[in-house]
Amino acid sequence: MAMGVVLAIFVIFVYFFYKVVYETVSFYWLTPRRIQKIMEKQGVRGPKPRFLLGNIMDMASLVSKSTSQDMDSISHDIVGRLLPHFVVWSKLYGKRFVYWNGTEPRMCLTESELIKELLSKYNSISGKSWQQQQGSKHFIGKGLLMANGEDWYHQRHIIAPAFMGDKLKSYAGYMVECTKQMLQSLENSLKKGQTEFEIGEHMTRLTADIISRTEFDSNYEKGKKIFHLLTLLQHLCAQASRHLCFPGSRFFPSKYNRDIKSLKLEVERLLMEIIQSRKDCIEIGRTSSYGNDLLGMLLNEMQKKKSGNGFSINLQLIMDECKTFFFAGHETTALLLTWTIMLLAGNPSWQEKVRAEVSQVCNGGSPSVDQLLKLPLLNMVINESLRLYPPATVLPRMAFNDIKLGDLHIPKGLSIWIPVLAIHHSEEIWGKDVNEFNPDRFASKSFAPGRHFIPFAAGPRNCIGQSFALMEAKIILALLISKFSFTVSDNYRHAPVIVLTIKPKYGVQICLKPLNT
């Protein structure tokens, strides 16, 4: 009897051992190679991958070389600097090519019609890959940005009301108030004799304050530590690909894994303090609702337990959503503002045009939501900034089923990567002046939104905070340009780099001068 039990346990152990081995080999070798052969038969080739590492070392070497020095001048010809592998491989293999990020095969896609089809037609059966989700697991977890399928649909449905209609319009007052406080701080520094400012720091602090107040009913000081820790996590997650190449590497007790998990735990401890304070207010009877901001909506949803569709939200998911919107709600807008101010500082004629427009429409007052619609020149400038320096350089989608995309058969498991930066800098689409700052190109619709111009993605899975970010950027820029004139400092060193998003390596130093009002 005992012998039979031992034998049964042994058989079960052997079965699970071989199952794990087969699934590991299949995941890291058999499936990617099958995908590669399918694409090669369709004429889609690419650089030869190394075992487990793929083309990671090739990409790292090219990027290291291209970004090792700062640019000689403020040039917006940055594709070769930031995406050198795209430039090299597109010349060798054409508009379509497959490269390998570790064991994940990725097809680069730049054809506008196919991009439109992918983003609009295949939303429900494409999304974020295992590698992407694992890479950001300790950063933003399974929040909306990394969710797939039904989970994504339900999360979007819960969160969308926080960024729509009257709710969106109600944020304008907070945005004006926070911006005026920031401008007063700059004015006080000017009175003390400071003339040069690293404007990126101020934009980051301002947008962090705005997202804290509008979506989490707190202020920047309260969330400062969370923002700092999320920035550290962002830098670590930017290196995630090379740490996920080897089977089981995410479980190794390496310094990288220890550091990233330690930061995650500290962020979640701080978030739990904010969440607990909301729960305490209800428990002691101070209020009957968790609030109608984003955090309140999430907590109210959790109280409903499981909905009829089987989807449920728990504390971990709430913290993941908080991390997603703490980060995405201020980082990308802060970068949009920083690059836009740099561009206006270097183009005084456009600065004057926008200032005159704001003065005429707002008549010296704070811009209202309705007045923002009457600032076409400001809108053109923001679009041109998003074209030249889109916060995200690539837009990824993985096929969860076999799909037909134009003339291509896309096998399940192939990641499709749309190089947004390269498309935004395509001479074929935008003309000979593609690398010049020319907002006039947005005066007409000679380009195709959702195909040629995709700073916020497109289709059903576009950026949920797009309207929030654009309203915020217009309010901040309108108030700033009404208060100060600004030029690029001689100390500014133009060196865009990618740390998940496009950042100025040394910040953006500008010289401010108050206007006579």
C-alpha positions in Angstrom: 0.0 0.0 0.0 2.7 2.4 1.0 4.7 1.5 -2.0 1.8 2.3 -4.2 1.4 5.7 -2.7 5.1 6.4 -3.2 4.9 5.3 -6.8 1.8 7.5 -7.4 3.6 10.5 -5.9 6.6 9.8 -8.1 4.5 9.5 -11.2 2.7 12.8 -10.4 6.1 14.5 -9.8 7.5 13.2 -13.1 4.4 14.3 -14.9 4.5 17.8 -13.5 8.3 18.0 -14.0 8.1 17.1 -17.7 5.1 19.4 -18.1 7.1 22.4 -16.7 10.1 21.5 -18.8 7.9 21.2 -22.0 6.1 24.5 -21.3 9.3 26.3 -20.6 11.0 25.0 -23.8 7.8 25.7 -25.7 7.6 29.3 -24.3 11.3 30.2 -24.7 12.1 28.3 -27.9 9.5 26.3 -29.9 6.7 28.9 -30.1 9.0 31.8 -31.0 10.7 29.7 -33.7 7.4 28.7 -35.1 6.3 32.3 -35.3 9.7 33.2 -37.0 9.2 30.6 -39.7 5.6 31.7 -40.4 6.8 35.3 -40.9 9.8 34.3 -43.0 7.5 32.4 -45.4 5.7 35.8 -45.9 8.9 37.5 -46.7 9.2 39.2 -43.3 12.7 38.8 -42.0 15.1 40.5 -39.6 18.4 40.4 -37.7 19.5 37.0 -36.5 18.7 36.5 -32.8 21.1 35.1 -30.1 20.0 32.3 -27.9 17.7 33.6 -25.1 19.0 37.2 -25.5 17.6 37.7 -29.0 18.7 41.2 -30.3 18.8 42.9 -26.9 22.6 43.2 -26.9 22.5 44.6 -30.5 19.9 47.2 -29.5 21.7 48.1 -26.3 25.0 48.6 -28.2 23.5 50.8 -30.9 21.6 53.0 -28.4 24.6 53.2 -26.1 26.7 54.4 -29.0 24.1 56.9 -30.4 23.4 58.5 -27.0 27.0 58.5 -25.7 27.4 62.1 -26.7 25.1 65.1 -26.4 23.8 66.7 -29.6 25.8 69.6 -31.0 22.8 71.8 -31.3 19.0 71.8 -30.7 18.1 69.5 -33.5 14.9 67.6 -33.7 16.3 64.9 -35.9 16.3 62.3 -33.1 15.1 59.0 -34.6 18.7 57.9 -35.3 19.7 58.8 -31.7 16.8 57.2 -29.9 15.8 54.3 -32.2 19.1 53.5 -34.0 18.2 49.8 -34.4 15.0 50.8 -36.3 17.0 53.0 -38.7 19.6 50.2 -39.3 17.1 47.3 -39.6 14.5 49.2 -41.7 17.3 49.9 -44.3 18.3 46.3 -44.3 14.9 44.6 -44.2 12.3 47.2 -45.3 9.2 48.6 -43.6 8.3 45.2 -42.1 10.9 43.3 -40.1 11.0 40.9 -37.1 13.4 41.5 -34.3 13.7 39.7 -30.9 13.5 41.2 -27.5 14.9 38.3 -25.6 12.7 35.4 -26.5 9.8 37.6 -27.6 9.6 38.1 -31.4 8.4 41.5 -32.4 7.3 42.8 -35.8 8.0 46.4 -36.5 5.0 48.0 -38.4 5.0 51.4 -40.0 2.3 51.1 -42.7 -0.5 53.5 -41.8 -3.4 51.5 -43.2 -2.3 48.4 -41.3 -1.8 50.4 -38.1 -5.3 51.8 -38.3 -6.7 48.3 -38.9 -4.8 46.8 -35.9 -5.7 49.6 -33.5 -9.4 49.8 -34.4 -10.4 46.3 -35.5 -8.4 43.9 -33.2 -8.7 45.7 -29.9 -10.3 42.7 -28.1 -7.8 40.1 -29.2 -4.6 42.1 -28.9 -2.9 43.8 -25.9 0.1 43.7 -23.7 2.5 40.7 -23.8 3.7 38.5 -20.9 7.1 40.2 -21.1 5.6 43.7 -20.8 3.3 42.7 -18.0 6.2 41.0 -16.1 8.5 44.0 -16.7 6.0 46.4 -15.2 4.6 44.0 -12.6 6.2 45.8 -9.6 5.8 49.2 -11.2 2.1 49.6 -12.2 1.0 46.0 -11.8 -2.2 45.0 -13.5 -3.6 48.5 -13.7 -5.5 49.7 -16.8 -2.3 50.3 -18.8 -1.3 46.6 -18.6 -4.7 44.9 -18.5 -6.0 42.7 -21.3 -9.3 41.4 -22.6 -12.3 41.4 -20.3 -10.2 42.8 -17.4 -9.2 45.8 -19.5 -12.8 46.3 -20.6 -14.2 46.3 -17.0 -11.4 48.5 -15.6 -11.9 51.0 -18.4 -15.6 51.1 -17.8 -15.0 51.8 -14.0 -12.4 54.5 -14.6 -13.7 56.3 -17.7 -16.3 58.6 -15.8 -13.4 60.2 -13.9 -12.1 61.6 -17.3 -15.3 62.6 -19.1 -17.9 65.3 -19.4 -18.7 67.6 -16.5 -16.4 65.6 -14.3 -13.5 66.5 -16.6 -14.6 70.2 -16.8 -14.7 70.4 -13.0 -10.9 69.8 -12.8 -10.2 73.2 -14.6 -10.4 75.2 -11.4 -7.8 72.9 -9.6 -5.5 73.2 -12.7 -5.7 77.0 -12.6 -5.2 77.2 -8.9 -2.2 74.9 -8.9 -0.6 76.7 -11.9 -1.0 80.1 -10.3 0.8 78.9 -7.2 3.6 77.6 -9.3 3.8 80.9 -11.2 3.9 82.8 -8.0 6.8 80.6 -6.8 8.7 81.4 -10.1 7.9 85.1 -9.6 9.2 85.1 -6.0 12.5 83.4 -7.2 12.8 86.1 -9.9 12.5 88.8 -7.3 15.4 87.2 -5.4 17.6 87.4 -8.5 17.2 84.0 -10.0 16.7 84.1 -13.8 17.4 80.6 -15.0 15.1 77.7 -14.2 15.1 74.0 -14.9 11.5 74.0 -16.1 11.1 70.2 -16.2 11.3 70.1 -12.3 8.5 72.7 -12.0 6.3 71.0 -14.6 6.7 67.6 -12.9 5.9 69.1 -9.5 2.9 71.0 -10.9 1.3 68.1 -12.8 1.9 65.8 -9.9 0.1 68.3 -7.7 -2.8 68.5 -10.1 -3.3 64.7 -10.5 -3.0 64.4 -6.7 -5.7 66.9 -6.0 -8.1 65.9 -8.8 -7.9 62.2 -8.6 -6.7 61.4 -5.1 -7.9 64.4 -3.0 -4.4 65.1 -1.7 -1.6 67.4 -2.7 1.9 67.0 -4.0 3.6 67.2 -0.6 1.5 64.2 0.5 2.3 62.2 -2.6 5.9 63.4 -3.0 7.5 60.3 -1.6 5.2 58.1 -3.8 6.2 60.0 -6.9 9.9 59.7 -6.0 9.7 56.0 -5.5 7.7 55.5 -8.7 10.4 57.4 -10.6 13.0 55.0 -9.1 10.8 52.1 -10.1 10.5 53.5 -13.6 14.3 53.5 -14.1 14.6 49.9 -12.9 11.7 48.7 -15.1 13.3 50.3 -18.1 16.0 47.6 -17.7 13.4 44.8 -17.2 13.9 43.1 -20.6 17.5 42.0 -20.0 16.4 40.5 -16.6 13.6 38.4 -18.1 15.6 36.6 -20.8 16.5 33.5 -18.7 13.8 31.0 -17.4 12.9 31.7 -13.8 15.2 34.8 -13.6 12.4 36.9 -12.0 12.6 34.6 -9.0 16.4 34.9 -8.5 17.4 36.7 -5.3 19.4 39.2 -7.3 20.1 42.8 -6.2 17.9 44.0 -9.1 14.9 41.8 -7.9 15.4 42.8 -4.3 15.6 46.5 -5.0 12.5 46.5 -7.2 10.4 44.5 -4.8 11.5 46.7 -1.9 10.5 49.8 -3.7 7.1 48.3 -4.7 6.4 47.4 -1.0 7.2 50.9 0.1 5.0 52.5 -2.5 2.1 50.2 -1.6 2.6 50.9 2.1 2.2 54.6 1.4 -0.8 54.1 -0.8 -2.5 51.9 1.8 -2.2 54.9 4.3 -4.2 57.0 1.8 -6.7 54.3 1.2 -7.1 53.5 4.9 -7.7 57.1 5.8 -10.7 57.0 3.4 -12.0 53.8 5.0 -11.6 55.3 8.5 -13.7 58.3 7.6 -16.6 56.1 6.7 -16.1 53.8 9.7 -16.2 56.7 12.2 -19.2 58.2 10.4 -17.5 61.4 9.2 -18.8 60.6 5.7 -21.0 58.1 4.0 -19.1 57.9 0.7 -15.5 57.2 -0.3 -15.7 60.3 -2.5 -16.3 60.9 -6.2 -12.7 61.2 -7.3 -10.9 58.3 -9.0 -9.8 56.7 -5.7 -13.3 57.1 -4.4 -14.8 55.5 -7.5 -12.5 52.5 -7.1 -13.2 52.0 -3.4 -17.0 52.3 -4.1 -16.7 49.7 -6.8 -14.8 47.3 -4.4 -17.7 47.6 -1.9 -20.0 46.1 -4.5 -18.0 42.9 -4.3 -18.4 40.8 -7.5 -20.5 42.2 -10.2 -22.9 40.2 -12.4 -20.2 39.7 -15.0 -17.9 38.0 -12.5 -15.3 40.9 -12.5 -14.2 42.0 -9.0 -11.8 44.7 -7.9 -9.6 44.2 -4.8 -7.2 46.3 -2.8 -4.2 45.2 -4.9 -5.9 46.2 -8.2 -6.9 49.6 -6.6 -3.2 50.1 -5.7 -2.2 49.2 -9.2 -4.6 51.7 -10.7 -3.4 54.4 -8.2 0.2 53.7 -9.3 -0.8 53.8 -13.0 -2.5 57.2 -12.7 -0.1 58.7 -10.2 2.6 58.0 -12.8 0.8 58.3 -16.2 -1.3 61.2 -14.9 1.7 63.5 -14.4 4.8 62.1 -16.1 3.6 62.2 -19.7 1.9 65.7 -19.3 5.0 67.1 -17.5 7.2 65.9 -20.5 4.7 67.3 -23.0 4.9 70.7 -21.2 8.7 70.6 -20.8 9.4 69.9 -24.5 6.7 72.4 -25.6 8.3 75.2 -23.5 11.7 74.3 -24.9 10.3 74.6 -28.4 8.6 77.9 -27.8 11.7 79.2 -26.0 13.7 78.5 -29.1 11.0 80.0 -31.5 10.2 83.5 -30.2 7.9 84.3 -33.2 5.6 81.4 -32.3 5.8 82.4 -28.6 4.5 85.8 -29.5 1.7 84.4 -31.8 0.5 82.2 -29.0 0.8 85.0 -26.4 -1.3 87.3 -28.6 -3.9 84.7 -29.1 -4.2 83.9 -25.4 -4.4 87.6 -24.6 -7.2 88.2 -27.1 -9.3 85.2 -26.1 -8.7 85.3 -22.3 -8.4 89.1 -22.0 -5.9 88.9 -19.1 -7.9 86.4 -17.1 -7.6 82.7 -16.5 -8.7 80.5 -19.4 -12.1 78.8 -19.0 -12.9 75.4 -20.5 -14.9 77.1 -23.3 -12.1 79.5 -24.1 -9.6 76.6 -24.5 -11.6 75.7 -27.7 -10.8 79.1 -29.1 -7.0 78.7 -29.0 -6.2 77.0 -32.3 -2.5 78.3 -32.4 -1.8 76.9 -29.0 -3.4 73.6 -30.0 -1.2 73.5 -33.1 1.9 74.1 -31.1 1.0 71.3 -28.6 0.4 68.9 -31.5 3.7 69.8 -33.1 5.4 69.2 -29.8 3.7 65.8 -29.5 4.8 65.0 -33.0 8.5 65.8 -32.5 8.7 64.5 -28.9 5.9 61.9 -28.3 6.1 60.7 -24.7 6.1 57.1 -25.8 8.4 56.2 -28.7 6.7 52.9 -29.5 3.2 51.5 -29.3 3.0 47.7 -28.6 0.3 45.1 -29.2 0.5 41.4 -29.0 -1.8 39.1 -31.0 -3.7 36.7 -28.7 -5.2 34.9 -31.7 -4.2 34.4 -35.3 -5.3 37.5 -37.2 -5.4 38.8 -40.8 -3.8 42.2 -41.1 -3.9 43.5 -44.7 -2.0 40.9 -46.7 -0.3 39.5 -43.6 -1.1 36.5 -41.5 -0.2 37.4 -37.9 0.3 34.3 -35.8 -0.8 34.1 -32.2 2.0 35.2 -29.9 3.6 37.7 -32.2 4.1 41.2 -30.8 3.5 44.1 -33.1 5.5 47.2 -32.3 4.5 50.5 -33.9 7.5 53.0 -33.8 5.5 56.2 -33.1 8.7 58.4 -33.1 9.8 57.1 -36.5 6.3 57.6 -38.0 6.1 61.1 -36.5 9.5 61.9 -38.2 8.7 60.3 -41.5 9.7 62.5 -44.4 7.3 60.5 -46.6 4.4 61.6 -44.5 5.3 65.0 -43.2 7.5 66.5 -45.9 11.1 67.8 -46.2 10.8 69.9 -43.1 9.9 66.9 -41.0 12.6 67.6 -38.4 11.7 71.3 -38.0 9.3 72.9 -35.6 6.4 74.0 -37.8 3.0 74.1 -36.1 1.4 75.4 -39.3 1.4 71.8 -40.6 -1.5 71.2 -38.2 -3.5 74.0 -39.6 -4.8 71.6 -42.3 -5.6 67.9 -42.1 -2.9 66.7 -44.6 -2.0 64.0 -42.1 -4.2 61.2 -40.7 -4.9 61.1 -37.0 -4.9 57.5 -35.8 -2.4 56.5 -38.5 0.2 59.2 -39.1 -0.3 61.1 -35.8 -0.7 58.7 -32.7 0.8 60.4 -29.6 -2.1 58.9 -27.5 -2.5 55.7 -29.5 -5.9 55.3 -31.3 -9.0 53.1 -31.4 -10.9 51.8 -28.4 -7.7 51.4 -26.4 -6.5 55.0 -26.8 -5.2 56.9 -23.8 -8.1 57.4 -21.3 -6.5 60.6 -20.0 -6.0 62.3 -23.4 -8.6 65.0 -22.8 -7.4 65.5 -19.2 -3.8 65.9 -20.4 -4.6 68.3 -23.2 -6.9 70.5 -21.1 -4.2 70.6 -18.4 -1.4 71.5 -20.9 -3.4 74.3 -22.5 -4.3 75.9 -19.1 -0.7 75.7 -17.9 0.8 77.0 -21.1 -1.8 79.8 -21.5 -1.1 81.1 -17.9 2.7 80.7 -18.2 2.9 82.5 -21.5 0.7 85.3 -20.2 3.0 85.9 -17.3 6.5 85.4 -18.7 8.6 85.5 -21.8 11.3 82.8 -22.0 14.4 81.9 -23.9 16.6 78.8 -23.9 19.5 79.1 -21.5 23.1 78.9 -22.8 23.5 76.1 -20.2 20.9 73.9 -21.9 22.4 70.7 -23.3 20.1 69.0 -25.9 20.3 65.2 -25.1 17.0 63.4 -25.4 17.1 59.9 -23.9 14.5 57.1 -23.4 13.6 55.9 -19.9 10.3 54.3 -21.0 9.4 57.9 -22.1 11.5 60.5 -24.0 13.2 62.7 -21.4 15.7 65.5 -21.5 18.8 63.9 -20.0 19.9 67.1 -18.1 16.6 68.8 -17.9 15.6 71.9 -19.8 17.1 75.2 -18.5 15.3 78.3 -19.6 15.6 82.0 -18.7 12.4 83.7 -17.6 11.5 87.3 -17.9 8.3 88.7 -16.3 6.0 90.6 -18.7 4.7 94.1 -17.9 1.0 93.6 -17.1 
